Amino acid sequence: MNITAIIAFLIVFGLLVGFHEFGHFIVAKKSGVLVREFAIGMGPKILSWYKNQTAYTIRLLPVGGYVRMASEMEKDELEAGQRFRLVLNQAGEVESMDERVDQDGPGFFFQVDSADLVHDMTMTGYRQDEEYLQTLTVAQTAIKTDQEGITTRIAPASTWVESAPVWKRLLINFAGPAMNFILAILAAGILSFALPSVHFNEPIIGQVVKSEPAAQAGIQSGDKILAVNGQSVQSLTDFANEVTKKADQSLQLKISRSGKTLNKTVTPELIEVSGQKQIRIGVGVKSYRDPLSRIKFSLLNTGTWFTQVGNGIKDLFVGGFSINKLGGPVMLAKTTAQASHQGFVTVLALLGLLSVNLGLINLLPIPPLDGGKIFLDLIEGIFRRPAPAWLATTLTGAGTALLVVLMILVTIKDLGQ
């Protein structure tokens, strides 16, 4: 894989994951849920920074990403005997606690005896060189830095995702796939304006080549094909199929021109190109360059991507499940590399298709996918109470195990191809 292919893969991967996770991120923020980390990639971090109460990380393995929200499943708990370097704000509250006590920095050392960073927001312990217990108030927006240097904000119960109303959680979980759909629309829009012109699957003649069969029969640019040999034509594909069936045979065309219906007879030519026999009548597709046509093309293109992915997902379950129908990060890298050799337009089309794919796959009602979380949210909304903890835990655990096994099998399959 050359440098161009690698760059194309990183850009496509970054956009797919970045848009998806940004959807969760921005809606969670607007809903009052604390976002502790926004990560692109998985595994060991290679780059991180902290801004506006969120840690942003770039991680080594390009196999996904995540938005880590404050949750009761990840309470801030400090162990007795744990040591920090603390910094107080002007009100005397702890605003910063750093586990890296072996490094120089501002503040004072503090050894924890007990702490409540969920409700009371206090920590009790011993200040350096003092023998009596002290209880310090922890600011609601205090930050904690771990041994790896990753900074996160302390999360009181009011900032947990579980504390948000169920309708807000539904929006948070749907926002990821929604952003992938928006990315697909953007990709289709850029693609439509990047092309020299666009065309639709309509039976309207564009260019007519002089001295070819269509021109000799009096066919003109702008003519709309209504029927071929009495067979109704609804699209350019229908017209091409009818022409292909009648090599060296006369075609009786019914056309519409300026509101009038005309009949024309065309005899296709059978020619040989690079050793392959082809049928030709000498016409081209009608193309458009105006902005409205380009916008229409982008919307139709997006709809086509949805249809293709939807049919693929349907076939996965109805047509018989097979690992060969799935692709993972390795397949993504290979496909992007191939697309990069064909140019920007091809990569852009691939990005749109993959974005729709990621969005729809994530809406499947399988925990821990977004669709699985939405399913549990809907149960809570309908019955006015959360799904039993054992059920949520069991479904999430089983779903996670299934996805991990599938990821391993798909990766092995992709590496072997």
N, C-alpha and C positions, 0 to 999 in steps of 0.2 A: 504494500500500500504506500503510494507516494505522498509527499507532503500536502499536495492539493487535496487528495482524498481524505487525509487525516483532518485537515482543517475543515473540510465540508462536513465530515462526521461530527466533529466537536460542535460546529455551529448548529447543525440539525438537532443533535442530542440536547444541546444547551437550550435551544428554543422550545423544543417539545417539553422538556422537564421544567424549564424556567417558567413558561406560561402556565403550565398546569399548577405548579406549586404557588405561583403568584396569585392565582385565583383563590386558593385556600387562605393564603397569607393576608390578602387585602380585606377579604370579607371577615375573617377572624378579627383583624385589627378593628374594623368598623363596628364589630359586634361586642367589643369590650373584652375579647379573649386575648390573653397575653401569648404572643408568639415568641417562644424562647430561642428557636433556631430555624433558619431557612437554609437548607442544604441542597446543593447540586452534586449528584454523585453519592456513592456509598463508601463505607470503609474508612481508612485513616484519612484525616484531614491534611490537605496540602497548603491551604490558605484559609485564614479566618479574620474577621474584623467585627467589631461591635458598634451598633448604631441604633439609636431610638429604641432601646430596650430589647433589641433582637440581635442574636449572634448570627452572622452570615458566614457559611463555610463552603469551600470547594473541596470535595473529597475525591479520593484516588480512583475509585472504580466507577466507570460510566455505565451503571446498571439501574439508574433511577435517581430519586431524590426524595426529600420529605420536608414537611413543615411540622416542627415539634411544638405543639401547643401545651400550655400549662394544663395539668390534669391531676385529678385526685390519684391517678395511678402512678404519679411521679411527684409525690410530696417532697418539699424541701425539709429533709430531716438531718439534723446534725448529731453526731455521736459524741458521747461523753469522752473527754480526753482529746478531742479533735482541736487542732490549733489553727488560728487564723491571724492574719495581720488586718486589723480593723481601722477604718477611717470614719470619723463622725462628721455629720453636717452641722450647720450653725445651731440647729435645735437640739443638738446632743444625741441625735439618733444615728444608729449605724447605717451608713450609706454605701459602704463597700467592705467586703470580706474576701480576703485573698488566701487561698490554701498554700501558696508558694512562699512559705515562711523562711525558706533558705535563701531567698533572694532579697536584695535591698529594695526598699520602697517606703512610701509614706505610711504613717499610722503607728499603731502599737500592737504588741502581741497579746492574744487572748486565748485562754484554754477553756473549752466549753464543758460545762457540767450538765446543762439541760437547755432545751430551746423549743419554742413554738413559733414556727414561721408560717403557720396556716391561719390561725385565728387571733391569738394574743399578740403576735409579732414581737416576741421578746427572746432574749438569750441570756442565760445565767452562767457565770463562770468566774475564772480568775484572771485578772489583768496581770501582765508581766511584773514580777517582783512584788506582788501583793498577795497576802495570805487569806483575805476574806472574800466571800462571794459577792459578786456584783450582778445586778440585773440591768441589762441595757435594752432600750426600746429600738426595734429595727424598723427603719423607714419602709413604707409600702412599696417604694420603688428602689429598694436596695439591690445592689448587684453582687454576685458571687463569682469569683474566678477560680477555676479548678487547676489541677496540677499541669494540665496540658495547655493552660493559658486561654481556654475558652471561657468567655464571660457570658453569664446569663442573669436575668433579673429574677429576684425572689418572687414567688407566686403565691399570694394569699388566696384563700378559697374563692373570693369574689372574682378572680381573674381566670378560674378554671373553665375549660370548655364545657364541663358538665353543669356549670352554674348558668350558662346561657340558656334562654328559652329554646324549646325544641325547634321552633320555626327558624331561629337563627342558626341552629346546628344543621338543619336541612340545607340552608343557603350555603353554609361553609363547605359542606361535603359536596354539593352540586357545583360549586364555583370552579373547582379544578377542571372537570370535564368541559364546563361551559367555556373556560378560557382556551381550551384546545380547539373548540369549535370556532371561537373568534379568530384564533391563529390560522385556522384553515381558510376562513373567509378572507383574511388579510393576504394570505399566500395566493389565493385564487385571484384577488384583486390586483396584486402586483404582477402576477403572471399575465393577466389579460392585457395590462398596459405595457408589459415588456415585449410582447409578441408584435411583429410588424403589423399583423392584422388578425382578426378572429373570424371564425365561421361557425355556422350551426348546422345541425343535421336536418336541413330543410332541402326539398327537391327543387332548388332554384339554381339555374345555370349562371355561372360566373363568366370566366373567360371562355371564348370560343376560338379554337385554333383554326387559322385560315387553311383552306384546302383539305381539311380533315372531314370525315363523314358528316359530323353534325353541322359544320358550316355549309357543306354542299347541299344538305337537306333544308337549309334555311333557318336553322336554330339560331337564336340570338341571345346575347347576354341579358339576363333578367327574366327569361322565360321560366315559368313554373311548370314542372312536369306533374300532370294530373293522373295519367295512367300510361302503362306500357302493355301493348297487346291486350287491352281490355282489363288488365290487372291494375286496380287502384294503387297509387303510390302516395304514401304519407310522409316519407323521409328520404333523405339522400341515400341512406343505406338500402332502402327498398329499391330505389332506382338502380343502384349499382348491382344489386343482386339480380335484377331482371336482365340487365345488360349482359352480365356474365353468363347467363343461361343461354344466350342467343348468339354465339360466335358465328360470324359469317352468315347470319340470318337477318332478314329485315325486321326492324322494330317499328311498330305502329305507335307513335307517341301522340297523346292528347296533351296539349299544352295550353296554358293561360298566358295571354300577352295583352296588356293594357285593357283588361276587362273582357277580352274576346277569347273564345275557345277555338283553337286551331288544331288540325291534324297534320302530322309530319311523319315521313318514313325515313328511317336511318338504318343503314347497314353497317354494323361494327366491323372493324378490321382486326385480324389476328396477326400480331407482330411478335418478334422474338427479341427479348432484352436480356443480355448476359446469360443466354442459354435457356431462359424461361419464357414460355409463351404467355402473352398478355393480350387482352381484348381492349381495343381503344376506339373511341368515337370522337375524341378531340374536344372535350369540354373540361372546365375546371370549376372548383367550388366557388360560390359567391362569398366574398370576404368583406369585412367591415372594419373601419378604422375610427368611427366616431365614439365618443365617450360612453353614450348610453348603451351602445351595442357591446362595448367592452365590459360594462357593469353587468349587463344581462349574461354575458358569457361567463363571468366569474361566478355568478349565482348558480347558473346551470352546472358549471364545473364542480362547485361545492356539493350540489345535489347528487351529482354522479359519484363523487367520493363516498357520500353517505350510503348510496345504494350499493356500491361495491363492497364496502366494509360490512354493511348490514347483511348482505347476502352471504358474505364469508362467515360471519358469526352464526348465522342461521344454519349454514352447511356444517359448521363445526359440531352442532348439537343434533341436527336432524339427519344430516347425511352420513353420520358415523364419525365418532371422534378419532383423530389420528394426530400423533406428534408431528407428522410431516406437514400438517396444516398450520403449525405454529412457527413463529420466529422470535428470536430473542435479540439481545444486544449484538451478538456476533453477526447475525443475519442483517441487522440494521447497519452495521459497519460495512459489510460487504455490498449491500444494496446502495448505500450512499456513495461508496467508492465507485461503483459502476455508473451511477448517475452523474458523479462529478466529471467523468470523462466525456459526458455528452453535453455539459455546459450548465450554466446558471438556471436556465428555464426548466431543465429536467430535474435539477435538485429542488427547485421551488415547487414543482408539481408533486415530487415525492414527499416534501415536507407537509404539504396540505393533506395528502392521503394518509400519511402516518399520524398526523395530528388528529384527524377524525377517528382513526383506528384507536389511538390511545384514549380519546375521550369516551368512545362507545364501550370499549373493553372495560374501562373503569366504572361504568355504570351497571355492569353485571352485578346482580344481588348476591355477591360472594364476599363475606368479610375476609380480609381487611380492606378490600377494594372500596372505593367511594360508594358504589351501589349497595354494598353490604351494610355500610354505615347508615346510608339513607333508609334502607329497609328497617334497621333497628330504630331509627328516629321516627319512622312512620308508625311502627308498633306503639311507641311511647305516645305519639300524638293521638292515635286512635283510642287507646285504652287509658289515656291520662296517667300513665305510670311507666317508668322505664321497664324494658324487658328484664326478666330475672338475671341477676349477675352471672349465675351459672350458665344460662343459655348464651348470653353475649360472649362469655369467656370461651365456652365450648365451640361456638361457631367461629369465633375469631381464630382460635388455636387450630381448628381443623382446616379453615381456609388458608391460613398462613402456611401450614405444613404442605397442603396441596400445591400452593403456588411455588414454594421452595423446590419441591420435587419436580414440578413441571419445568421450572427455570433450569434446573440441573440437566434434565433430560433434553430439553430444547437446545441448551448450549452444547451438549455433547453431539447432538445431531447436526447443529450448524457448523461445528468445528470439523466434522467429518465430510462435509460437502465441499 
